[in-house]
């Protein structure tokens, strides 16, 4: 077995990449405890921004309420 194979034999793939949320191959260093992972938090924030940009009326309504 090569050195690289030994290093990667116990590697876990990031669940975001496995489920297709990203095209980024990433190694999970948090043992699938995603709430500890800054990458997972970033993905969730981007998904929320995407949802709000898909529905611009909701942004307008929220601005009207703030006034």
N, C-alpha and C positions, 0 to 999 in steps of 0.2 A: 504494500500500500504506500502511495506517495505521501509526502508531508502534507500537501494540500488536501488530499483525501482524508487524512487523519484530522485535520483542523475542521473541515466541514462535515464530518460524519455525524455530529450531534447538533447540527444547525437547524433552527426552526425558521421557516419563511414567514414573513410578515403577513398577517391575515388580510390586510388591505390589498396586498398584491395578489394573494391567492383568490380572493373574491372578485377581483377585477376592478376594484375601486381606483387603482393606479396601475400604470404600466411600468412602475419602478420596481425592479427586483430588490427587495430589502430583507435583511436578516432581523428577526425579532430577538432583541436582547432582554426583553422584559418577561419572557416565558408566557406569552399570550395574556398578560395583564395589561390590556390596552389603556386603561385609565392612568397608568404611569407614563405613557409614551407621548412625548411631545409631537412626534410625527403623526400619531393618530389624532391628537387634538387639532393639529393643523388641518388634516384631511376633513375633520368634522366641521371646522370653521369655514373651509372653502365650500363644502357642500351646502351649508346654511346660506352663504353669500350667493351661491348659484341659484338656490330656490328663491331668494328674495329678488334677484335680478330677472328671473323667469316671470315674476309676477310684479311688474312695476306699479300696479294700482295699489298693492299693499303698502309700498313705500310712501306713495302719495297720501294715503289715508293716515299712516302713522305720523307724517309730517303735519297734516291738518290737525290731528289730535294734540300735538305738542304745542301748537300755537294758542 
